[in-house]
């Protein structure tokens, strides 16, 4: 379980870094000035050549790899809700890196998200574990069946 949590937190930090870089790149390339084919081409060209956007895409891809690993190791009903912790990490990154102001109302929402993720994590710990079954060699099964007398 600890390995899953460590991979999850690492992936979420990668996602937060990716989002910050994407935001930085989008601000750098500017807005769509008019709705025209040349302006849209300029915007797309600026986006696919912007180092901040490309770095953001790289970090988002690394997050996605972590997410794929997590889903291969744990129930999706556990993993996917736990990714909501990204809603905590991303505003913290935005506040300290991008200098965004995060209001008290948003922090209250973030606290509610953390509470929900804690309940989900607790439910994973409380989930009953399947009993361990050891394989029975075929010879023992056959010998046991042969020693039983048919019921008449």
KAQUINOR-V685085 format. One record per residue. N is the residue number from 1. RES is the residue in one small letter. PSI is psi in whole degrees, 0 to 359 (* if undefined). BURIAL is I if it has 9 or more other ideal C-beta (glycine too) atoms within 8 Angstrom, else O. Layout:
n,res,psi,burial
N,RES,PSI,BURIAL
N,RES,PSI,BURIAL
This chain:
n,res,psi,burial
1,x,321,O
2,x,323,O
3,x,318,O
4,x,317,I
5,x,319,O
6,x,315,O
7,x,318,I
8,x,310,I
9,x,321,I
10,x,314,I
11,x,320,I
12,x,326,I
13,x,318,I
14,x,319,I
15,x,316,I
16,x,318,I
17,x,318,I
18,x,316,I
19,x,319,I
20,x,316,I
21,x,320,I
22,x,315,I
23,x,316,I
24,x,315,I
25,x,320,I
26,x,321,I
27,x,321,O
28,x,320,O
29,x,342,I
30,x,179,O
31,x,165,O
32,x,115,O
33,x,325,O
34,x,158,O
35,x,96,O
36,x,157,O
37,x,313,O
38,x,322,O
39,x,321,I
40,x,320,I
41,x,318,O
42,x,316,O
43,x,316,I
44,x,316,O
45,x,317,O
46,x,321,I
47,x,316,I
48,x,352,O
49,x,0,O
50,x,123,I
51,x,323,O
52,x,318,I
53,x,317,I
54,x,321,I
55,x,319,I
56,x,318,I
57,x,320,I
58,x,312,I
59,x,323,I
60,x,323,I
61,x,320,O
62,x,320,I
63,x,315,I
64,x,320,O
65,x,316,I
66,x,320,I
67,x,318,I
68,x,317,O
69,x,314,I
70,x,318,I
71,x,337,I
72,x,345,O
73,x,338,O
74,x,168,I
75,x,139,O
76,x,332,O
77,x,344,O
78,x,311,I
79,x,310,I
80,x,313,O
81,x,328,I
82,x,337,I
83,x,348,I
84,x,343,I
85,x,342,I
86,x,334,I
87,x,345,I
88,x,312,I
89,x,319,I
90,x,314,I
91,x,327,I
92,x,315,I
93,x,317,I
94,x,322,I
95,x,313,I
96,x,328,O
97,x,312,O
98,x,354,I
99,x,30,O
100,x,146,O
101,x,125,O
102,x,117,O
103,x,164,O
104,x,325,O
105,x,319,O
106,x,318,I
107,x,324,I
108,x,317,O
109,x,320,I
110,x,320,I
111,x,320,O
112,x,321,O
113,x,316,I
114,x,318,I
115,x,317,O
116,x,318,I
117,x,325,I
118,x,319,O
119,x,318,O
120,x,317,I
121,x,318,I
122,x,320,O
123,x,328,I
124,x,320,I
125,x,325,O
126,x,351,O
127,x,132,O
128,x,139,O
129,x,139,O
130,x,146,O
131,x,146,O
132,x,127,O
133,x,129,O
134,x,138,O
135,x,141,O
136,x,126,O
137,x,145,O
138,x,325,O
139,x,323,O
140,x,321,O
141,x,315,I
142,x,317,O
143,x,319,O
144,x,318,O
145,x,323,O
146,x,330,O
147,x,346,O
148,x,139,O
149,x,142,O
150,x,145,O
151,x,131,O
152,x,*,O
